[in-house]
Amino acid sequence: MSVGQAVAGPQYMVAIPAILEAGAETKFCASLLQPNETLVMTVTLMSQDENTTLLQKTSSEEFHTCVPFKVPLVQKEVVQKFEVDVRGDTFQSAEVRRVMIRVYKPMTFIQTDKPIYLPGQTGISHPQEKTISISYVVGKLSFIDTPKIYDQGSNVEGKVKAIFYNDTPIPDMPVYLFKGQRWSSHLLQNLTTDSNGVASFSFSTADLNGDIKLHVSNKPTLDYRTYRTPHYESGHHTLSLAQPPSPDVKPVSSLQVKKKDKPLPCDSDEDISIQYNVVGEAQGSVDVMYLVSGGRIV
C-alpha cells in the first residue's frame, strides 16, 4: 500500500496485494483526496526489462477507482517495483513499493498407506505411533470488539467470547465480568453467552479515571487456579483514558473493523460495523474507504 499526503493539501492512497500470481487477473485500488489543483496520478509496474503503465488519470476532483490488470507471466519468482507518481503545477509526490510475482504450479499428489494392494484389500488401516500432549485447559474466555481507549464519562461497550478447547463456541454459559486489578477486582456484571458463545456488556465510565482493567471468568470470584486441574482460561483487557492533545504527545485516532462471530456467507449482503476512536482532535469530517481483500482485492 502506497500512501502520500501533505498538510492541508492533496492526499492519495494506492492499495495492491504484496504477492501477485504470475499471469493471473488481479486489481489495485487508487484514491485521491483533497486535490487543490489538477493532478495527474500515474501508476507503473517496473521490471528490469520494461515499465508498464497501469493507470494514468488526470483529475481536479476526488476519486476512488479500482483498476484490473494482468500480472506479467514470469518463469520464476521475481520482485518488481510498483510506483505511484502524483504531480501538478505546485504538488509533486512519488512512492515506490516492491511486489513479488510468484509462480504457482498446481500439483496432484496421491498417497496410500502401502505401495501394493492385494485383491479385496481396502487400505483403511494404517498402524502408527503418535505422541500427544494433554492440556488441562477445557476452554478459553476472551474479549472481542472491545475498545482500547475511552473518553471520560462515556459508555463502554464490548463483548466476551467463550470457546471450548477445540475452538467451538460455548452457548448459554454464565460468565462474570470484573473490573480492577486481579488481586483487588470486584464483580461488574453477570453475563450469559448466546448460541455463538458471545455475550455483550456495557458500563459507564462517569466515576472512573485512568486505566481500567477488565477480566472475564467462568467463576463468580476471580481466584487463581489450582495446579494441574481442568479449568477455563480467563480473559483480560485494558482500557486507557483518552489524553488531550499536547505539544509532546501526538494524538492518534483509529478505525477498527468489528469482528463477526461466524463466517460470512457467500453471495449475500452483510453489514460490517466500524468502531471509531477519535482521540483529542478538533471536530471535522473524515473520509473512509472500504477495501475487502483476502490474498487479492475483491
N, C-alpha and C positions, 0 to 999 in steps of 0.2 A: 504494500500500500504506500503510495506517494502522497504526502500532504504538504501543502505550502500555504503560507499566509503572511500578510503584512498588517501592521497596526492600522486600523481604520482604512483598510484597502482591500483589494481582491484576495479571495481565498479559494483554493481548489483542492480537490481530492480525487485520486485515481486508485481504484482497487482492482487487483488481479491476483489469481492464485499463485503461490510461490513455486509450485510444481505443476508443470504442464505436460500433458500426454502428447508425444510426438504424433503428428498427423491428425489429431482429433480437432473437432469443432469446440471452441470454448468462447468465453466473452470476458471483457473487462468493463468496469463502470467508471464514468468520469463525471465530476460535478464542479461547477463554477459558481461561486457566491460573491455577492457584493462587488461586482465589477464597477469601476468608476470611469471606464473608457472602453473603447472597442479593443477586445483582446483576441489573440489567436492562440488556441491550445493545440499543440502538436504532440502526438504520442507515437513513439518509434520503438520498434524491436530491433536491436542491433546485434549482429554477429561479426565474426572476423571477415566473413566473405561479403556480406551485404547488409544494408539497412532497409527495413520495411516500415513504411508509414502506415500505422493502423488507424489514425484519426487526425484530421486537421479541420478544426472547427473555429469559425470566426463569429464572435457574439459580443454584444454590448449589454446583454441581459443574462440573468442567472439561468442555468440549465443543469439538468441531470439526465444522462443518457448511458445506456449500456450498448456496447458495440461487439457484435460477434466477429470472430476471425478464426482462420485455420492455423493451427500451430505448425511450424515447419517440420517436415518429415526428416528426421535425422537417423543415422545408423547406430549411434551410441549416445550415451548420456552427455549432454553439454550444458554449459551455463552461458546465458546470453544476457545482454543489458536491456533494460526496459526504461526508456527515457521519457519524461514528461516536461515539455517546454511551454511556458505561458508568457506571452510578451505583448506589449502595446507601445504607445508613444512614451509613456513615463514609467511603465512597470515591466519588469523582466524577472523571471524566476525559472529555474530548471532543477529537476530532481532525477537522479538515476538510481535504480534498484536492480538487483540481479534476480533472474528467474531461472529455474532449472527445467530443461526439457528432457523428459525421461522416456525411454523406450520400454513399453510393456509388451512382453511376449507371452501370450496365453499358452498354457501347457495343460495336458491331461495326464494325471498320474493315478494309476490303479495299484493298490497294494493288497495282497492277500496274506493270509497267515502262514501259507507254505507254498512252495513253488509248484508242486504236483498234487492233483486230487485223484483219488480212485473213484470209480463209478459208484454213485449213491452218496458220496460224502457231501456234506453241506458247508463245512468250513466255518461253523458258527462258534466253535470253541477255540480258545486261544490261551493256553496256560501261561501265566506270567506272575511275577512278583512285583509288589509295589510297597513303597514306604509312605505312610500318611502321617500327618501331624494332627493332633487332637487339640481343639480350642475350647475354652470354657465360655466363649462369647456366644450367647444364644441369639442376640440381636443388637442393633445399634440405634441410638436416638441422635438426631442431628437437627440443626436449624437450617431452614431453606427460606429464600425470599425474605430475608430479614436485613434491614439496612445496617450499615456500619457507622453512620453518622446521624445525629438527631439534633433538632432545634429545641432550645429550652421552652417548655410548655406545650410542645406538640404531642400528638398521639402517635405512638409507635405501633406499627402493625407488622406482624411476621407470621411464620409458620414453623412447625416442627414436624419431623417425619420419623416414623418407626419402621424398621425393616428387620426381617429375620437374617440369620447368618448367610443365607443364600440370596440375599438382596430382594426378596419378595416382600411386599408391604404387609404390615400387621394391622388389620382392621379392628375397630371397637376396643382399642387398648387405652386404659386410663394412664395418663401421663401427667407429670407435675412440673410446673414452671416456677423456678426460683430466681430471686434477684439478690445480688450482693456477692461478697467473697465466699468461696466454697465453705470455709470453716465458720462463717457467721451469716450465711444466707437465710432468707425467710421465704416462705411459700407465697407466690404471687397469684397463681391461678391453677385450678384443676381443669384438665382438658381431656378430650376423648378423640381418638383418631377416627377418620372416616374410612370408607371402603378402600381408599388408596393409601391408607396408613398416614394421613396428613391431618393435622389439627391447627387451626388458626387461633391467633391471640392478638390482643390489643390492650395497651395501657397508656395512661397519661404520664408525662414527664414534668408536670407542673411543679411538683415538690422535689424534683431530682436535679442533680448537678454533677458535672464531671463524668468520668467513665462509668458505664452501667454494665455490670457483669450478669449475664443470664445463664441459667443452667436448666436442663430438662432431664428428668429421671423417671423411671418406672415405679419409684417408691415415694411415699409422701414425706420422707426425710432424706436428706442428701448425705448419706453415710458412705464411708469408704468400704469397698467390697472386701470380703474375706478371700484370702489367697486360695487359688485352685478350687473355686466354686462356680457353678454356672451363673452367668449374670448378663444383664443388658448394659452396654456401654452408654454412659451419659453423654449428652451433648453440651457444648459450651459456646458462648458467643459474647463479644464485647461491643458495646455501643459507645462511640466517642462524641462528646459535645462539639457542635459546630463552632469554630472560632471566628471572631470578627476579623476583617482584613487589617493588616498592619504592614509597615514598610519591610519588616523582616520575614513575614510569612506570606507566601503566595497562595491565594485561595484557589482551590481546585474543585470544580463541580464535575459531576459524573452522571452517566446514564447506565442503567443495568437492566438487561432483559430478564424478566421474571421466568423462572423455570416452570415447565409443565410437569404435572405429576404422572403423566403417561405419554407414550409415544404419539406423535402426530399422525393422524390417519391420512392416507393418500387420497388425492383427488377430492378434497373438501376444503371449505373455508374454515379458518381457525383464527381466533382472537389471540393476539400476543400483547401482553402488558409490559410497559416500560416504567421502571422506577427512576424518578428524577431526584438527584441530590444537588441542590443549589447552595453553595457554601459562601456566605458573606459577600455576595455580589449585588450590584445595583439592579433594580428591576429593568427588564428588557425582553427582547424576543430571542428565540433560538431556532435554528434550522436543524431539523432532524431528518437524516436519510437512512432508510431501512435497506439492508442488504442481506439476503438469505444465501448461504453458501454451505457446502459440505464437500470439500475437495475441489469443487468447482462452483462458480456463481450460478444460482438458479435463475 
